[in-house]
Amino acid sequence: MDAHEVRAVLRTAFQALLWCAGFAVLIQNLLLLRQNRQLREMQLTAGTAITVGTRLRSLAGLGLDGEFRTVLPPTAGPGLLVITFSPGCPACRANQPGWAGLAREVEQRGWAVLWVSRDTVNITREYCLEEHIPLSAALADPPYRTYVQLGLKAVPKTVVVRSDGAVEKVWTGLLDSTGWREVFAYFGTVERGLVPATGAFGVPPNGCGPQSLNSERQACK
């Protein structure tokens, strides 16, 4: 093999190496783009969802007297009804009449009811006084673990927790008349305090949030 042929072979090998390097860089960039997209999707959904079957650990927050409180699902009785809300959320306010009627009904059947606000104590206390929510049954300004467990980035939620701490049922967003019938039927209670299908404050049935969490209802973010 003369010098000309050697140079040709080396040139071909060098070009092949360049192509391999370019292909490797392309694959790496595609993987990075995929990872970035997955991270963005995780960031968008983080703190919004609560999944049926998840076993909740203790829930905590500030009581409306300003004292830090920890709440565990009751070991006696059918379970715990957790209502998550924000006083400034129109969909939460539209759900309030239905929640009030539901809370009265299930408490008579032995359920414990916990109202969890993602806002400050002062704002939450004003709302609870206005809506006749028992101050002793409400938590505000929850720590991060409770915030994530209950998906408080998006409210309202109506959550059923069994006595073993497992989430059994979740209704997310503004509930219309059909939604309330489903909720009351689940508990086997009388339908009281149903809200009109258009909601209050001009909120449409699919809620007030900018992004739907399911096919029919949206939540405040």
Secondary structure, DSSP 4 states (H G I P E B T S, - for coil): --HHHHHHHHHHHHHHHHHHHHHHHHHHHHHHHHHHHHHHHHHHHTTT---TT-B---EEEEETTS-EEEE---SSSSEEEEEEE-TT-HHHHHHHHHHHHHHHHHHHTT-EEEEEESS-HHHHHHHHHHHT--GGGEEES--HHHHHHTTTTSB-EEEEEETTSBEEEEEES---HHHHHHHHHHHT----SPPPTT-STT--TT-S-SSBSSSS-B-B-
